[in-house]
Amino acid sequence: MNRLQTLFASGKKDLLSIYYTAGYPSLGSTLDIAEALEKAGADFLEIGFPYSDPVADGPTIQHSLQTALDNGMDLHVLFGQLADLRKRVSIPIILMGYVNPVIQYGVAQFCKKAAEVGVDGLIIPDLPMYEYETLYKKDLADNNLSNIILVTPQTSDERIRKIDELSDCFIYLLSSASITGNSLKMSDGLDTYFKRIEDMRLKNPTIVGFGIADRTSYQKACQYNRGAIVGSAFVKFLGENEDYLNKIGEFIGRFK
């Protein structure tokens, strides 16, 4: 098992994952942030690689992605930085981004390089499930990388079953079909959605993302799921605090 699979196989609950953009706020901040997040208590991390047309992201993450590109971040630079990843960070790491840069880099080469630096999984939201299954599944499997697939409240039961069949770690449950950065709404509809997924008794656990910004929304997500992902709130924190490395522990304390 990779580190991600090992974490979920442990049965640990109330997992907290943090997303941030590689190369933001500064080009060289990627590993420093990862190390500080692990020390502060994050259970696993999602490191975003920038792309010029991030259609699923809201203004906060869009800004971080453009800033990272302006700073000179690309996949070649990122893999160079991650060469020292496992000397400094032991928790599971996921790379998250759009499919276009991966295809330009070369999917097989991307997977090989990700494995070499110690990455455990990938989240590519705009990679069609059919293309993954027919074209790229072997590339990930050969490099012991988990593919994390997204589910929204509008996803059919049939598709969710298929996603569960293709997954080997966890399923990324979006709190809504909206873009990143919107607050999680505490509503009967959200309870119904979470309960619907719970009642399906999937073989893979679920983690909730989009709108997790405080302890209340984090605990709401954990009530039905194994944990939650904080993205826009942390990226916003990085942009607002020059001394962010020394305040990351305080940020994690907002959630657990």
Secondary structure, 3 states (H helix, E strand, C coil): CCHHHHHHHCCCCCEEEEEEECCCCCHHHHHHHHHHHHHHCCCEEEEECCCCCCCCCCHHHHHHHHHHHHHCCCHHHHHHHHHHHHHHCCCCEEEECCHHHHHHHCHHHHHHHHHHHCCCEEECCCCCHHHHHHHHHHHHHHCCCEECCEECCCCCHHHHHHHHHHCCCCEEEECCCCCCCCCCCCCHHHHHHHHHHHHCCCCCCEEEECCCCCHHHHHHHHHHCCEEEECHHHHHHHHHCCCHHHHHHHHHCCCC
